[in-house]
């Protein structure tokens, strides 16, 4: 009995992977093994950096809140402790936006926390 390899499915699988490699430089875009490795590595980086993106934005927000709080005579930890104690339901993203783009509104929040 002849060997069955299901070339249709194999070809479809390879074409799908090569489509993901479109735009890569050199052999990474048109040689199967190199392209497969490059695409899989890219997916690993993408997975990792989706997590890192959240960390980086949180760090940025904390830095901006700290700068705004210090302009109003408080440290970041004092400010955030006061925000939680007063029951102010604003997250770091919103507080950072207020500190950067609306300093007068942020100053009012700092007054309430003090």
N, C-alpha and C positions, 0 to 999 in steps of 0.2 A: 504494500500500500504506500502511495507517495506521501511525503511529509507535507503537512498542512501548516502554513506559517501565518495565514491571515494578513497578507500584505496590505490590504485596504486599511485595516485598523492601525497597522504599524506606520504606514505612510501618513495617515491622518494625525497620529500622535506626534510624529516628527515635524510635520508642517505647522502644527499648533505651537510647538516649542520654538521653531525657527521664526515664527511670526512675532513671538515675544522678544527675539534677539534683534529685530529690525532696528537699525540706527546705531548699533554697536560698531566699533572700529575694527578693521582688519578681519582676521579669521573668526573673530567672535561673532560675526553676523552670518557667515555662510558655511562654516565647517561644523558638522553635527556635534562632535564631542566637545569642542571648544565652546560652541554656542550653548550647549546644554549646561555645561559647568558655569558659564558666565551668567546665564539666566537664573539658575538655582542659587548662585551666590547673591545675585541681586535681590531675589526673594527673601533670602536670609537677612540681608541688610534692611530691606523694607520692613520686615516684621520687627526687627530690633529697634529701628528708628521710629516706628509708630509709638513705641513705649517711651523712647528718649524724648520725643517731641513734647509729650505731656510733662515730663520732668523739667525740660528747658523752659517751657512757658510758665510753669509754677515758679521757677527761680526768677524769671523776669518780673512776674507780678510782685513777688516778695520784695525784690530790689526797688521797684517803683513805689510800693506802699511805704517801704522804709524811708525812702528819700522824701516823700510827701509828709510822713509823720515827723521826721526830724526837722523839716522846715517849720512845723508847728509845735516844736518843743517836746516831742515824745520819741521814744524808741519804738521799733517795730513790735517787739514782744509786749511792751506796755500797751500799745495801741490795740493789738489783736486780742490781748487778754480783756481789755475794756470793751471791745466790740462784742465779744462772746458774753461777757458779764451783763451788758445792757440789752442783750437779745436782738442786736441788729442783724438782720438776715441778709447781709450782702456778702457774696463770695469774693475771693481774692481777685478774680478777673475784673469784676465790676469796680472794686475798690481801687485797683491799679489804674483803670480807665479814668476814674474820677480824679485820682491824684495827678495824673498826667494832663488830662484835657480840661478838667473843671476844678482848678485848685480851690476856688471859693466854696464850692459844695463839699469838697473833701475837708476843708477847714471847719465847716459846720459839724461834720461827723466827729472830727477830733474834739471839738468843744463839747459835744454831747458825751463823749467817752471820758473826758477829763473830770 
